Amino acid sequence: MYYEPSNILLVEDEAPHAELTKRAIRKAGNANRVDIVINGEEALDYLYNRDKFKDKEKYPAPGLILLDIKLPGIDGIEVLAKIKKDPTLKRIPVIMLTTSEREEDIVNSYEHYANSYLTKPVGFKEFEDKIRQIDLYWMILNEPPILGS
């Protein structure tokens, strides 16, 4: 698997949230690339290089996935479960980045091996600060596994 540790895949169906997140990641400055997909099916197509994402050079495996829970069609928990059951994808860190504070969503995320669960703050400054912390930890401080070739 071709793997880019400094690339982020953002799975977010709400365009304003996606743009805000991408802008905050860019401002933090440690990710080389942020790709955005808008639903669970597109996320899986991206990760398995299917359909419009079939070019593995153009769409390498990301080093980090930011995954919303509430998605149209295949929801974030289902996407997470498929990622973590797949021997070639399961080592990619997945952060559930969502507005849901429901205990059920938190428990389900960790039961399916989410690496972290973070809620989106309401204010832009707080949101930007949280994204900066995510970027610092996952792009700089964390030692990622080698995903293979």
C-alpha positions as CSV (number, residue, x, y, z in Angstrom):
1,M,0.0,0.0,0.0
2,Y,1.3,3.4,-0.9
3,Y,1.1,5.5,2.2
4,E,1.6,9.2,2.9
5,P,1.9,9.9,6.6
6,S,1.4,13.6,6.3
7,N,-1.8,13.4,4.3
8,I,-5.2,13.7,6.0
9,L,-8.5,12.3,4.7
10,L,-11.4,14.3,6.0
11,V,-14.8,12.6,5.9
12,E,-17.4,15.3,6.4
13,D,-20.8,15.8,4.7
14,E,-21.3,19.4,5.7
15,A,-19.4,21.7,3.4
16,P,-19.0,24.6,5.9
17,H,-17.5,22.2,8.5
18,A,-15.3,20.6,5.9
19,E,-13.9,24.0,4.8
20,L,-13.4,25.2,8.4
21,T,-11.6,22.0,9.3
22,K,-9.4,22.2,6.1
23,R,-8.6,25.9,6.8
24,A,-7.6,25.1,10.4
25,I,-5.4,22.2,9.3
26,R,-3.7,24.3,6.7
27,K,-3.1,27.1,9.3
28,A,-1.6,24.5,11.7
29,G,0.8,23.7,8.8
30,N,2.0,20.2,9.3
31,A,-0.2,18.2,6.8
32,N,1.0,18.2,3.2
33,R,-2.4,17.5,1.9
34,V,-6.1,17.3,3.0
35,D,-8.5,15.4,0.9
36,I,-12.2,15.7,1.6
37,V,-14.9,13.2,0.8
38,I,-18.6,13.8,1.7
39,N,-20.0,10.4,2.7
40,G,-19.1,6.9,3.9
41,E,-19.2,5.3,0.5
42,E,-16.8,7.9,-1.0
43,A,-14.5,7.4,2.0
44,L,-14.3,3.6,1.3
45,D,-13.8,4.2,-2.4
46,Y,-10.9,6.5,-1.6
47,L,-9.3,4.1,0.8
48,Y,-9.7,1.1,-1.5
49,N,-8.8,3.1,-4.6
50,R,-12.1,2.5,-6.4
51,D,-14.0,4.4,-9.0
52,K,-12.8,8.1,-9.3
53,F,-10.1,7.4,-6.7
54,K,-8.5,4.4,-8.5
55,D,-5.2,6.1,-9.1
56,K,-3.1,5.0,-6.1
57,E,-0.4,7.6,-6.8
58,K,-2.9,10.4,-6.8
59,Y,-4.9,9.0,-3.9
60,P,-2.4,7.3,-1.5
61,A,-3.5,5.9,1.9
62,P,-3.7,8.8,4.3
63,G,-1.7,9.0,7.5
64,L,-4.7,10.2,9.4
65,I,-8.5,10.0,9.0
66,L,-10.8,12.6,10.5
67,L,-14.2,10.9,10.4
68,D,-17.7,12.4,11.2
69,I,-20.3,10.0,12.6
70,K,-23.4,11.3,11.0
71,L,-23.0,10.7,7.3
72,P,-25.6,10.0,4.6
73,G,-25.7,6.4,3.6
74,I,-22.9,4.5,5.2
75,D,-22.4,6.2,8.6
76,G,-19.1,6.9,10.3
77,I,-19.3,4.0,12.6
78,E,-19.7,1.6,9.7
79,V,-16.8,3.2,7.9
80,L,-14.7,2.9,11.0
81,A,-15.6,-0.8,11.5
82,K,-14.6,-1.6,7.9
83,I,-11.3,0.3,8.2
84,K,-10.4,-1.4,11.5
85,K,-11.3,-4.9,10.2
86,D,-9.1,-4.5,7.1
87,P,-5.5,-5.7,7.6
88,T,-4.2,-3.1,5.1
89,L,-6.1,-0.1,6.6
90,K,-6.4,-0.9,10.3
91,R,-3.2,0.8,11.4
92,I,-4.2,4.2,10.0
93,P,-5.2,6.4,12.9
94,V,-8.9,7.3,12.9
95,I,-10.2,10.3,14.9
96,M,-13.9,10.6,15.2
97,L,-14.5,14.3,14.8
98,T,-18.2,15.0,15.4
99,T,-20.8,17.2,17.0
100,S,-22.3,14.2,18.8
101,E,-21.7,14.0,22.5
102,R,-23.9,10.9,22.9
103,E,-22.4,8.3,25.1
104,E,-23.6,5.6,22.7
105,D,-21.6,7.2,19.8
106,I,-18.5,7.4,22.0
107,V,-18.8,3.8,23.1
108,N,-19.5,2.5,19.6
109,S,-16.5,4.4,18.3
110,Y,-14.1,2.9,20.8
111,E,-15.6,-0.5,20.4
112,H,-14.7,-0.3,16.7
113,Y,-11.2,0.8,17.6
114,A,-11.3,4.6,17.0
115,N,-8.0,6.1,18.0
116,S,-9.7,9.2,19.4
117,Y,-13.1,10.8,19.8
118,L,-13.3,14.5,19.7
119,T,-16.3,16.8,19.6
120,K,-16.4,19.9,17.5
121,P,-16.5,23.0,19.6
122,V,-19.1,25.6,18.6
123,G,-16.8,28.7,18.4
124,F,-14.4,29.0,15.5
125,K,-11.4,29.9,17.8
126,E,-11.9,26.9,20.0
127,F,-12.4,24.7,16.9
128,E,-9.2,26.0,15.4
129,D,-7.3,25.4,18.6
130,K,-8.6,21.8,18.8
131,I,-7.5,21.2,15.1
132,R,-4.1,22.7,15.9
133,Q,-3.7,20.3,18.8
134,I,-4.8,17.3,16.6
135,D,-2.3,18.4,13.9
136,L,0.6,18.8,16.4
137,Y,-0.1,15.4,18.1
138,W,-0.8,13.3,15.1
139,M,1.4,14.9,12.5
140,I,4.5,15.7,14.7
141,L,4.5,14.0,18.1
142,N,2.9,10.6,17.3
143,E,5.1,7.8,15.8
144,P,3.0,6.2,13.1
145,P,3.4,2.6,12.1
146,I,4.9,1.7,8.7
147,L,1.9,0.5,6.6
148,G,3.9,-1.5,4.2
149,S,4.3,-1.2,0.4
